[in-house]
């Protein structure tokens, strides 16, 4: 049965293909003419489209050139204004600064001695200010240490009396430790300042 179905299908296939081949031979001449007409019409439409695109591109190019000219002018104006600002900043920078050697009344050795004296006075002034800040910092450190000591004693007293819970005790002890760490950092800064002073 399978052989019969396969043979029938193969015969139908051969007949269909042979008829299609025969029909193609007759239509070949007519098909060529139609294809040539279609190609011509497509070629003409493509050429018209290309001409339209060229004209549009030319128009866009002209408008683009106008916009680039405007941008170039804006760029030049911005560049000029930046150069003016730069020049004005340079003149301002010349006015700033110590300018120890400009417009000096004294010349040579006298000017140098006066300038050295001014530098020594400035250095002494800075040392005095540093000494004041160091002494103030020492006082603050002493006061902070006292406060921490009192806070620790109070916390231990409250803990022994049972007025605070374990969580509250932990939180307060952490705060005290943070304060101690900040005092240590301040002490280190003061020690460095004292070393610079010497």
Backbone as ProteinMPNN parsed JSONL, in Angstrom:
{"seq_chain_A": "XXXXXXXXXXXXXXXXXXXXXXXXXXXXXXXXXXXXXXXXXXXXXXXXXXXXXXXXXXXXXXXXXXXXXXXXXXXXXXXXXXXXXXXXXXXXXXXXXXXXXXXXXXXXXXXXXXXXXXXXXXXXXXXXXXXXXXXXXXXXXXXXXXXXXXXXXXXXXXXXXXXXXXXXXXXXXXXXXXXXXXXXXXXXXXXXXXXXXX", "coords_chain_A": {"N_chain_A": [[0.816, -1.178, 0.0], [1.886, 1.227, 0.81], [3.833, 1.499, -1.096], [2.351, 1.922, -3.373], [1.12, 4.422, -2.91], [3.336, 6.078, -2.789], [4.345, 5.802, -5.357], [2.259, 6.913, -6.875], [2.28, 9.57, -6.014], [4.814, 10.36, -6.872], [4.463, 10.21, -9.648], [2.549, 12.215, -10.042], [4.005, 14.422, -9.292], [6.023, 14.498, -11.253], [4.509, 15.032, -13.529], [3.405, 17.524, -12.976], [5.65, 19.176, -12.846], [6.622, 18.945, -15.431], [4.617, 20.13, -16.961], [4.776, 22.737, -16.01], [7.261, 23.498, -16.92], [6.869, 23.455, -19.648], [4.992, 25.472, -19.928], [6.454, 27.631, -19.186], [8.274, 28.015, -21.241], [6.731, 29.05, -23.296], [5.844, 31.381, -22.186], [8.078, 32.751, -21.796], [9.007, 34.674, -23.689], [7.018, 36.642, -23.532], [7.26, 37.288, -20.859], [9.813, 38.386, -20.733], [9.492, 40.795, -22.081], [7.665, 42.106, -20.387], [9.173, 42.282, -18.072], [11.227, 43.937, -18.908], [9.791, 46.321, -19.326], [8.956, 46.855, -16.72], [11.427, 47.203, -15.459], [12.318, 49.511, -16.796], [10.44, 51.404, -15.96], [10.912, 51.382, -13.205], [13.558, 52.257, -13.193], [13.269, 54.842, -14.213], [11.715, 56.021, -12.179], [13.472, 55.86, -10.037], [15.53, 57.511, -10.94], [14.183, 59.987, -11.006], [13.64, 60.255, -8.291], [16.243, 60.468, -7.302], [17.04, 62.906, -8.456], [15.282, 64.638, -7.125], [16.184, 64.286, -4.482], [18.789, 65.278, -4.694], [18.323, 67.992, -5.186], [17.028, 68.697, -2.808], [19.077, 68.183, -0.976], [20.946, 70.102, -1.8], [19.574, 72.437, -1.088], [19.376, 72.068, 1.683], [22.077, 72.013, 2.3], [22.845, 74.645, 1.724], [21.335, 76.037, 3.653], [22.436, 74.912, 5.903], [25.057, 75.807, 5.719], [24.638, 78.498, 6.196], [23.827, 78.4, 8.886], [26.159, 77.381, 10.066], [27.898, 79.501, 9.657], [26.778, 81.382, 11.363], [27.198, 80.095, 13.827], [30.009, 80.068, 13.857], [30.531, 82.803, 14.067], [29.417, 83.336, 16.591], [31.112, 81.771, 18.13], [33.566, 83.099, 17.733], [32.956, 85.552, 18.975], [32.559, 84.698, 21.624], [35.092, 83.721, 22.192], [36.635, 86.054, 22.031], [35.534, 87.497, 24.171], [36.294, 85.859, 26.282], [39.074, 86.139, 26.175], [39.282, 88.826, 26.848], [38.351, 88.744, 29.497], [40.331, 87.155, 30.592], [42.576, 88.811, 30.326], [41.811, 90.908, 32.028], [41.738, 89.55, 34.451], [44.418, 88.917, 34.742], [45.509, 91.444, 35.165], [44.289, 92.047, 37.588], [45.461, 90.091, 39.183], [48.053, 90.996, 39.265], [47.807, 93.173, 40.911], [47.27, 92.026, 43.363], [48.782, 90.317, 46.215], [51.886, 90.324, 48.148], [54.066, 91.919, 47.374], [56.637, 92.892, 48.221], [58.982, 94.042, 47.274], [58.224, 96.087, 45.605], [57.693, 99.529, 44.94], [59.395, 100.585, 46.984], [60.712, 102.403, 49.726], [63.163, 102.377, 50.91], [66.489, 101.352, 50.04], [68.504, 98.568, 49.057], [70.552, 97.341, 51.617], [69.245, 98.472, 53.869], [66.556, 98.15, 53.226], [66.397, 95.339, 53.213], [66.986, 94.763, 55.911], [64.82, 95.959, 57.209], [62.733, 94.453, 56.154], [63.385, 91.91, 57.182], [63.034, 92.382, 59.877], [60.272, 92.835, 59.942], [59.398, 90.289, 59.236], [60.282, 88.796, 61.435], [58.71, 89.914, 63.461], [56.199, 89.166, 62.599], [56.435, 86.38, 62.793], [56.749, 86.108, 65.584], [54.277, 87.026, 66.427], [52.624, 85.027, 65.392], [53.557, 82.864, 66.916], [52.77, 83.633, 69.511], [49.987, 83.568, 69.211], [49.688, 80.855, 68.696], [50.6, 79.783, 71.122], [48.591, 80.736, 72.828], [46.317, 79.391, 71.809], [47.116, 76.752, 72.299], [47.27, 76.72, 75.094], [44.598, 77.243, 75.706], [43.443, 74.976, 74.593], [44.582, 72.998, 76.218], [43.319, 73.586, 78.65], [40.651, 73.035, 77.917], [40.873, 70.307, 77.432], [41.489, 69.327, 79.998], [39.117, 70.001, 81.353], [37.286, 68.444, 79.921], [38.221, 65.875, 80.47], [37.676, 65.763, 83.199], [34.87, 65.895, 83.147], [34.309, 63.499, 81.83], [35.32, 61.671, 83.659], [33.59, 62.153, 85.839], [31.193, 61.406, 84.619], [31.637, 58.675, 84.157], [31.848, 57.757, 86.796], [29.279, 58.375, 87.753], [27.742, 56.767, 86.055], [28.613, 54.188, 86.801], [27.742, 54.196, 89.434], [24.947, 54.38, 89.1], [24.552, 51.964, 87.812], [25.321, 50.12, 89.761], [23.377, 50.631, 91.671], [21.176, 49.843, 90.317], [19.567, 51.426, 88.729], [19.769, 51.809, 86.008], [19.356, 50.011, 82.915], [20.898, 47.15, 81.287], [21.182, 47.705, 78.539], [21.003, 50.526, 78.42], [23.233, 51.119, 79.932], [25.268, 50.116, 78.269], [24.96, 51.808, 75.992], [25.535, 54.366, 77.091], [28.138, 53.94, 77.996], [29.431, 53.544, 75.532], [29.158, 56.092, 74.393], [30.746, 57.52, 76.148], [33.233, 56.359, 75.592], [33.588, 57.231, 72.944], [33.838, 59.974, 73.384], [36.21, 59.982, 74.869], [38.001, 59.085, 72.92], [37.909, 61.245, 71.092], [39.027, 63.209, 72.704], [41.592, 62.194, 73.007], [42.523, 62.458, 70.376], [42.532, 65.246, 70.156], [44.442, 65.846, 72.09], [46.729, 64.769, 70.86], [46.979, 66.515, 68.662], [47.529, 68.884, 70.021], [49.976, 68.237, 71.194], [51.57, 67.974, 68.907], [51.515, 70.62, 68.048], [52.866, 71.835, 70.152], [55.387, 70.715, 69.809], [56.12, 71.853, 67.388], [56.314, 74.449, 68.171], [58.562, 74.506, 69.755]], "CA_chain_A": [[0.0, 0.0, 0.0], [2.792, 2.372, 0.876], [4.511, 1.61, -2.378], [1.384, 2.449, -4.324], [0.936, 5.851, -2.625], [4.586, 6.743, -3.151], [4.458, 5.83, -6.815], [1.279, 7.884, -7.379], [2.79, 10.91, -5.71], [5.952, 10.658, -7.735], [3.944, 10.453, -10.998], [1.918, 13.551, -10.02], [5.083, 15.409, -9.196], [6.682, 14.564, -12.557], [3.581, 15.642, -14.482], [3.272, 18.959, -12.658], [6.876, 19.878, -13.203], [6.774, 18.977, -16.888], [3.683, 21.131, -17.478], [5.29, 24.064, -15.648], [8.373, 23.773, -17.818], [6.303, 23.729, -20.97], [4.324, 26.774, -19.871], [7.487, 28.654, -19.06], [8.886, 28.251, -22.544], [5.831, 29.915, -24.072], [5.724, 32.663, -21.505], [9.409, 33.332, -21.674], [9.092, 35.862, -24.514], [6.122, 37.654, -22.968], [7.817, 37.668, -19.557], [10.966, 39.253, -20.946], [8.984, 42.118, -22.428], [7.09, 42.705, -19.182], [10.266, 42.567, -17.148], [11.929, 45.112, -19.414], [8.954, 47.48, -19.056], [9.003, 47.112, -15.272], [12.767, 47.736, -15.179], [12.384, 50.883, -17.283], [9.641, 52.289, -15.092], [11.634, 51.489, -11.934], [14.749, 53.065, -13.438], [12.822, 56.232, -14.332], [11.286, 56.522, -10.867], [14.686, 56.006, -9.226], [16.235, 58.705, -11.405], [13.424, 61.146, -10.532], [13.879, 60.345, -6.84], [17.613, 60.947, -7.1], [17.056, 64.326, -8.771], [14.61, 65.328, -6.023], [17.069, 64.25, -3.318], [19.905, 66.193, -4.944], [17.869, 69.378, -4.99], [16.791, 68.871, -1.361], [20.381, 68.25, -0.319], [21.528, 71.399, -2.089], [18.876, 73.426, -0.265], [19.796, 71.844, 3.068], [23.48, 72.41, 2.399], [22.899, 76.103, 1.78], [20.842, 76.469, 4.965], [23.43, 74.451, 6.881], [26.195, 76.715, 5.627], [24.243, 79.721, 6.887], [23.848, 78.157, 10.337], [27.55, 77.242, 10.513], [28.456, 80.849, 9.709], [26.282, 81.992, 12.597], [27.908, 79.446, 14.929], [31.392, 80.538, 13.844], [30.537, 84.163, 14.594], [29.188, 83.231, 18.042], [32.35, 81.226, 18.714], [34.556, 84.179, 17.741], [32.565, 86.508, 20.009], [32.823, 84.082, 22.923], [36.547, 83.646, 22.344], [37.103, 87.398, 22.32], [35.134, 87.875, 25.535], [37.129, 85.08, 27.205], [40.393, 86.754, 26.179], [39.158, 90.063, 27.618], [38.276, 88.354, 30.908], [41.656, 86.66, 30.965], [43.437, 89.982, 30.482], [41.416, 91.644, 33.232], [42.154, 88.734, 35.602], [45.866, 89.075, 34.878], [45.781, 92.75, 35.777], [43.886, 91.924, 38.991], [46.453, 89.268, 39.872], [49.24, 91.816, 39.477], [47.526, 94.059, 42.035], [47.237, 91.251, 44.604], [50.053, 89.775, 46.659], [52.614, 91.139, 49.119], [54.864, 92.882, 46.609], [57.565, 93.499, 49.166], [60.037, 94.784, 46.605], [57.682, 97.148, 44.767], [57.493, 100.848, 45.552], [60.103, 100.612, 48.262], [61.312, 103.683, 50.071], [64.57, 102.124, 51.224], [67.215, 100.588, 49.024], [69.594, 97.676, 49.445], [70.713, 96.743, 52.94], [68.221, 98.997, 54.772], [65.294, 97.482, 52.874], [66.497, 93.949, 53.672], [66.888, 94.726, 57.374], [63.432, 96.282, 57.568], [61.906, 93.29, 55.788], [63.697, 90.848, 58.13], [62.391, 92.77, 61.133], [58.838, 92.588, 59.765], [59.197, 88.84, 59.248], [60.445, 88.341, 62.823], [57.533, 90.347, 64.201], [55.096, 88.299, 62.154], [56.675, 85.062, 63.376], [56.468, 86.218, 67.02], [52.827, 87.152, 66.553], [52.077, 83.685, 65.153], [53.909, 82.032, 68.073], [51.905, 84.021, 70.618], [48.656, 83.031, 68.921], [49.778, 79.408, 68.864], [50.684, 79.518, 72.562], [47.267, 80.969, 73.392], [45.421, 78.298, 71.429], [47.564, 75.542, 72.975], [46.862, 76.802, 76.501], [43.144, 77.085, 75.738], [43.158, 73.568, 74.301], [44.924, 72.235, 77.421], [42.233, 73.793, 79.611], [39.483, 72.29, 77.441], [41.146, 68.879, 77.618], [41.354, 69.048, 81.43], [37.695, 70.052, 81.696], [36.628, 67.295, 79.305], [38.617, 64.681, 81.228], [36.918, 65.787, 84.442], [33.486, 65.542, 82.83], [34.266, 62.058, 81.521], [35.535, 60.977, 84.916], [32.336, 62.267, 86.582], [30.175, 60.621, 83.919], [31.925, 57.261, 84.431], [31.496, 57.486, 88.194], [27.815, 58.418, 87.835], [27.228, 55.581, 85.373], [28.895, 53.022, 87.642], [26.878, 54.315, 90.607], [23.605, 54.025, 88.656], [24.568, 50.54, 87.481], [25.362, 49.352, 91.016], [22.101, 50.818, 92.35], [20.163, 49.193, 89.495], [18.711, 52.447, 88.118], [19.851, 51.707, 84.542], [19.354, 48.653, 82.37], [22.145, 46.794, 80.593], [21.227, 48.407, 77.248], [21.326, 51.93, 78.69], [24.616, 51.137, 80.393], [26.106, 49.93, 77.077], [24.883, 53.015, 75.174], [26.246, 55.458, 77.752], [29.578, 53.635, 78.001], [29.92, 53.789, 74.173], [29.28, 57.543, 74.241], [31.914, 57.933, 76.928], [34.419, 55.932, 74.842], [33.743, 58.141, 71.804], [34.351, 61.242, 73.911], [37.614, 59.758, 75.215], [38.769, 59.031, 71.661], [38.047, 62.6, 70.538], [39.973, 63.926, 73.567], [42.933, 61.706, 72.655], [42.901, 63.078, 69.1], [42.843, 66.639, 70.449], [45.733, 65.855, 72.81], [47.786, 64.546, 69.873], [47.148, 67.756, 67.899], [48.183, 69.862, 70.897], [51.376, 67.823, 71.323], [52.259, 68.336, 67.661], [51.682, 72.071, 68.041], [53.92, 72.148, 71.121], [56.658, 70.326, 69.212], [56.426, 72.86, 66.374], [56.657, 75.678, 68.887], [59.941, 74.385, 70.246]], "C_chain_A": [[0.879, 1.269, 0.0], [3.486, 2.589, -0.464], [3.609, 2.247, -3.415], [1.219, 3.968, -4.138], [2.185, 6.629, -3.06], [4.708, 6.836, -4.668], [3.475, 6.83, -7.417], [1.764, 9.323, -7.14], [3.957, 11.288, -6.619], [5.493, 10.93, -9.172], [3.312, 11.84, -11.075], [2.981, 14.644, -10.007], [5.751, 15.606, -10.548], [5.781, 15.276, -13.563], [3.46, 17.154, -14.238], [4.513, 19.725, -13.078], [7.045, 19.967, -14.709], [5.833, 20.01, -17.505], [4.197, 22.537, -17.186], [6.437, 24.443, -16.574], [7.872, 24.132, -19.216], [5.675, 25.12, -21.002], [5.362, 27.895, -19.817], [8.123, 28.978, -20.407], [8.035, 29.204, -23.371], [5.772, 31.308, -23.469], [7.048, 33.409, -21.426], [9.522, 34.627, -22.465], [8.232, 36.979, -23.935], [6.688, 38.174, -21.638], [8.985, 38.622, -19.699], [10.511, 40.672, -21.25], [8.426, 42.832, -21.193], [8.186, 43.11, -18.198], [11.019, 43.817, -17.6], [11.128, 46.387, -19.144], [9.027, 47.874, -17.57], [10.352, 47.727, -14.893], [12.88, 49.19, -15.617], [11.634, 51.83, -16.355], [10.335, 52.463, -13.722], [12.861, 52.394, -12.082], [14.377, 54.541, -13.519], [12.433, 56.799, -12.963], [12.496, 56.728, -9.943], [15.439, 57.267, -9.621], [15.514, 59.979, -10.949], [13.656, 61.357, -9.035], [15.266, 60.895, -6.537], [17.712, 62.447, -7.384], [16.416, 65.128, -7.645], [15.515, 65.388, -4.787], [18.241, 65.206, -3.477], [19.482, 67.636, -4.694], [17.613, 69.652, -3.505], [18.112, 69.002, -0.607], [21.056, 69.595, -0.569], [20.899, 72.475, -1.219], [19.301, 73.306, 1.202], [21.235, 72.3, 3.274], [23.624, 73.921, 2.505], [22.427, 76.606, 3.135], [21.822, 76.059, 6.061], [24.638, 75.374, 6.885], [25.882, 78.029, 6.346], [24.318, 79.533, 8.395], [25.277, 77.991, 10.846], [28.233, 78.603, 10.567], [28.036, 81.548, 10.999], [27.016, 81.413, 13.798], [29.352, 79.921, 15.003], [31.493, 81.946, 14.419], [30.337, 84.158, 16.113], [30.448, 82.737, 18.736], [33.42, 82.305, 18.807], [34.243, 85.193, 18.842], [32.871, 85.969, 21.401], [34.316, 84.03, 23.206], [37.115, 85.011, 22.705], [36.746, 87.815, 23.738], [35.964, 87.108, 26.571], [38.526, 85.684, 27.292], [40.374, 88.06, 26.977], [39.117, 89.755, 29.119], [39.636, 87.901, 31.41], [42.616, 87.819, 31.21], [43.09, 90.749, 31.754], [41.82, 90.885, 34.495], [43.656, 88.85, 35.817], [46.197, 90.392, 35.554], [45.375, 92.739, 37.25], [44.914, 91.144, 39.789], [47.723, 90.077, 40.145], [49.047, 92.726, 40.694], [47.542, 93.319, 43.366], [48.631, 90.761, 44.964], [50.745, 90.732, 47.601], [53.414, 92.239, 48.441], [55.833, 93.635, 47.52], [58.6, 94.382, 48.47], [59.54, 95.936, 45.763], [57.525, 98.432, 45.575], [58.178, 100.952, 46.917], [60.779, 101.964, 48.471], [62.811, 103.527, 50.307], [65.212, 101.29, 50.132], [68.231, 99.668, 49.687], [69.5, 97.118, 50.841], [69.615, 97.205, 53.905], [66.878, 98.317, 54.514], [65.293, 96.042, 53.383], [66.37, 93.842, 55.172], [65.468, 95.015, 57.835], [62.52, 95.09, 57.294], [62.145, 92.135, 56.76], [63.033, 91.133, 59.473], [60.89, 92.512, 61.068], [58.541, 91.09, 59.831], [59.318, 88.295, 60.67], [59.225, 88.707, 63.649], [56.322, 89.472, 63.85], [55.219, 86.916, 62.777], [56.35, 85.062, 64.873], [54.963, 86.292, 67.273], [52.17, 85.784, 66.387], [52.371, 82.767, 66.331], [53.019, 82.344, 69.263], [50.504, 83.453, 70.435], [48.628, 81.518, 69.116], [49.826, 79.043, 70.343], [49.319, 79.69, 73.229], [46.317, 79.819, 73.066], [45.813, 76.998, 72.121], [47.114, 75.563, 74.432], [45.348, 76.649, 76.638], [42.761, 75.623, 75.505], [43.487, 72.703, 75.513], [43.824, 72.363, 78.474], [40.991, 73.003, 79.21], [39.658, 70.794, 77.66], [40.971, 68.504, 79.081], [39.884, 69.019, 81.838], [36.961, 68.839, 81.142], [36.97, 66.01, 80.053], [37.853, 64.607, 82.546], [35.48, 65.355, 84.207], [33.354, 64.048, 82.562], [34.414, 61.246, 82.801], [34.259, 60.985, 85.754], [31.237, 61.414, 85.95], [30.378, 59.129, 84.166], [31.505, 56.893, 85.843], [29.98, 57.433, 88.359], [27.204, 57.174, 87.21], [27.433, 54.33, 86.215], [27.983, 53.019, 88.874], [25.459, 53.886, 90.254], [23.509, 52.533, 88.36], [24.524, 49.711, 88.76], [24.047, 49.477, 91.781], [20.956, 50.176, 91.575], [19.206, 50.175, 88.837], [18.722, 52.373, 86.59], [19.87, 50.247, 84.115], [20.691, 48.395, 81.679], [22.285, 47.546, 79.267], [21.616, 49.868, 77.439], [22.781, 52.066, 79.133], [25.576, 51.026, 79.208], [26.132, 51.211, 76.224], [25.696, 54.152, 75.789], [27.746, 55.196, 77.784], [30.19, 53.841, 76.613], [30.102, 55.291, 73.915], [30.513, 58.062, 74.976], [33.194, 57.553, 76.194], [34.669, 56.838, 73.632], [34.324, 59.475, 72.249], [35.828, 61.11, 74.281], [38.489, 59.733, 73.969], [38.963, 60.418, 71.06], [39.009, 63.429, 71.376], [41.401, 63.484, 73.255], [43.425, 62.348, 71.361], [43.288, 64.547, 69.309], [44.184, 66.763, 71.175], [46.894, 65.679, 71.839], [48.054, 65.811, 69.059], [47.889, 68.799, 68.736], [49.658, 69.519, 71.063], [52.172, 68.176, 70.068], [52.509, 69.832, 67.594], [52.784, 72.493, 69.005], [55.29, 71.818, 70.541], [57.074, 71.347, 68.135], [56.9, 74.149, 67.016], [58.109, 75.659, 69.327], [60.892, 74.439, 69.078]], "O_chain_A": [[0.622, 2.231, -0.723], [3.693, 3.722, -0.898], [4.069, 3.03, -4.245], [1.183, 4.708, -5.12], [2.079, 7.714, -3.632], [5.136, 7.864, -5.192], [3.817, 7.526, -8.373], [1.643, 10.176, -8.02], [4.053, 12.428, -7.073], [6.066, 11.784, -9.847], [3.512, 12.562, -12.052], [2.831, 15.676, -10.662], [6.018, 16.737, -10.953], [6.275, 16.058, -14.376], [3.418, 17.947, -15.178], [4.407, 20.827, -13.617], [7.558, 20.965, -15.214], [6.202, 20.69, -18.463], [4.067, 23.431, -18.023], [6.557, 25.603, -16.968], [8.414, 25.023, -19.87], [5.812, 25.851, -21.983], [5.143, 28.981, -20.355], [8.472, 30.131, -20.661], [8.566, 30.068, -24.068], [5.66, 32.299, -24.19], [7.097, 34.573, -21.028], [10.083, 35.598, -21.958], [8.667, 38.127, -23.857], [6.596, 39.365, -21.342], [9.146, 39.548, -18.904], [11.079, 41.637, -20.738], [8.685, 44.017, -20.983], [8.112, 44.169, -17.573], [11.401, 44.652, -16.78], [11.7, 47.414, -18.779], [9.143, 49.049, -17.221], [10.408, 48.664, -14.096], [13.462, 50.012, -14.91], [12.121, 52.906, -16.01], [10.339, 53.557, -13.159], [13.16, 53.197, -11.198], [15.073, 55.393, -12.968], [12.786, 57.931, -12.635], [12.524, 57.675, -9.157], [15.927, 58.005, -8.765], [16.163, 60.945, -10.549], [13.842, 62.483, -8.574], [15.436, 61.696, -5.618], [18.38, 63.178, -6.653], [16.935, 66.172, -7.249], [15.599, 66.424, -4.126], [18.645, 65.868, -2.52], [20.208, 68.403, -4.062], [17.947, 70.727, -3.006], [18.243, 69.832, 0.293], [21.667, 70.165, 0.336], [21.599, 73.328, -0.675], [19.552, 74.307, 1.873], [21.567, 72.9, 4.297], [24.433, 74.418, 3.288], [23.043, 77.502, 3.711], [22.008, 76.788, 7.036], [25.181, 75.686, 7.945], [26.74, 78.6, 7.018], [24.815, 80.406, 9.107], [25.578, 78.421, 11.959], [29.069, 78.835, 11.441], [28.841, 82.22, 11.644], [27.415, 82.156, 14.695], [29.87, 80.153, 16.095], [32.422, 82.253, 15.165], [31.012, 84.894, 16.833], [30.807, 83.227, 19.807], [34.103, 82.424, 19.824], [35.141, 85.64, 19.555], [33.38, 86.693, 22.256], [34.75, 84.269, 24.332], [37.975, 85.119, 23.58], [37.563, 88.419, 24.433], [36.299, 87.654, 27.623], [39.106, 85.735, 28.377], [41.326, 88.37, 27.693], [39.773, 90.428, 29.914], [40.038, 88.23, 32.526], [43.376, 87.813, 32.179], [43.984, 91.191, 32.475], [42.199, 91.496, 35.494], [44.117, 88.879, 36.958], [47.07, 90.448, 36.42], [46.045, 93.358, 38.076], [45.209, 91.487, 40.934], [48.391, 89.857, 41.155], [49.999, 93.014, 41.419], [47.804, 93.93, 44.402], [49.544, 90.783, 44.139], [50.253, 91.836, 47.836], [53.424, 93.378, 48.909], [55.834, 94.865, 47.569], [59.044, 95.376, 49.043], [60.351, 96.704, 45.246], [57.25, 98.388, 46.774], [57.558, 101.376, 47.892], [61.328, 102.57, 47.551], [63.613, 104.396, 49.964], [64.52, 100.598, 49.386], [68.75, 99.973, 50.761], [68.503, 96.5, 51.214], [69.106, 96.397, 54.683], [66.158, 97.957, 55.445], [64.29, 95.579, 53.926], [65.713, 92.928, 55.671], [64.975, 94.373, 58.762], [61.648, 94.762, 58.099], [61.195, 91.444, 57.128], [62.529, 90.22, 60.127], [60.301, 92.024, 62.032], [57.541, 90.678, 60.419], [58.541, 87.426, 61.067], [58.754, 87.901, 64.451], [55.534, 89.099, 64.719], [54.229, 86.344, 63.235], [55.741, 84.116, 65.372], [54.45, 85.693, 68.217], [51.27, 85.424, 67.147], [51.516, 81.967, 66.711], [52.559, 81.433, 69.951], [49.906, 82.925, 71.373], [47.657, 80.97, 69.64], [49.166, 78.097, 70.77], [48.934, 78.895, 74.087], [45.599, 79.331, 73.94], [44.94, 76.215, 72.495], [46.635, 74.555, 74.952], [44.867, 76.005, 77.571], [41.854, 75.103, 76.154], [42.747, 71.766, 75.813], [43.443, 71.38, 79.11], [40.351, 72.375, 80.053], [38.713, 70.096, 78.029], [40.369, 67.474, 79.385], [39.453, 68.132, 82.573], [36.106, 68.268, 81.819], [36.107, 65.154, 80.248], [37.432, 63.529, 82.966], [34.931, 64.553, 84.963], [32.402, 63.41, 83.012], [33.715, 60.253, 83.0], [33.878, 59.958, 86.316], [30.45, 60.779, 86.652], [29.409, 58.396, 84.362], [30.886, 55.853, 86.068], [29.458, 56.543, 89.03], [26.267, 56.593, 87.756], [26.528, 53.503, 86.332], [27.511, 51.965, 89.301], [24.831, 53.13, 90.995], [22.482, 51.911, 88.633], [23.79, 48.727, 88.846], [23.64, 48.539, 92.466], [19.872, 49.986, 92.127], [18.119, 49.774, 88.422], [17.777, 52.829, 85.946], [20.332, 49.37, 84.845], [21.505, 49.303, 81.511], [23.382, 47.977, 78.911], [22.458, 50.391, 76.708], [23.47, 53.012, 78.754], [26.573, 51.745, 79.141], [27.198, 51.645, 75.787], [26.457, 54.823, 75.092], [28.541, 56.121, 77.618], [31.34, 54.267, 76.509], [31.08, 55.706, 73.294], [31.227, 58.933, 74.48], [34.145, 58.334, 76.17], [35.814, 57.174, 73.327], [35.192, 60.04, 71.583], [36.612, 62.026, 74.033], [39.586, 60.292, 73.961], [40.047, 60.739, 70.573], [39.734, 64.264, 70.836], [42.317, 64.307, 73.239], [44.588, 62.736, 71.253], [44.251, 65.032, 68.714], [44.964, 67.676, 70.902], [47.921, 66.345, 71.966], [49.207, 66.148, 68.792], [48.762, 69.507, 68.234], [50.503, 70.413, 71.071], [53.314, 68.625, 70.159], [53.567, 70.275, 67.147], [53.551, 73.408, 68.708], [56.25, 72.559, 70.757], [58.257, 71.659, 68.0], [57.764, 74.849, 66.488], [58.799, 76.678, 69.275], [62.106, 74.355, 69.266]]}, "name": "protein", "num_of_chains": 1, "seq": "XXXXXXXXXXXXXXXXXXXXXXXXXXXXXXXXXXXXXXXXXXXXXXXXXXXXXXXXXXXXXXXXXXXXXXXXXXXXXXXXXXXXXXXXXXXXXXXXXXXXXXXXXXXXXXXXXXXXXXXXXXXXXXXXXXXXXXXXXXXXXXXXXXXXXXXXXXXXXXXXXXXXXXXXXXXXXXXXXXXXXXXXXXXXXXXXXXXXXX"}
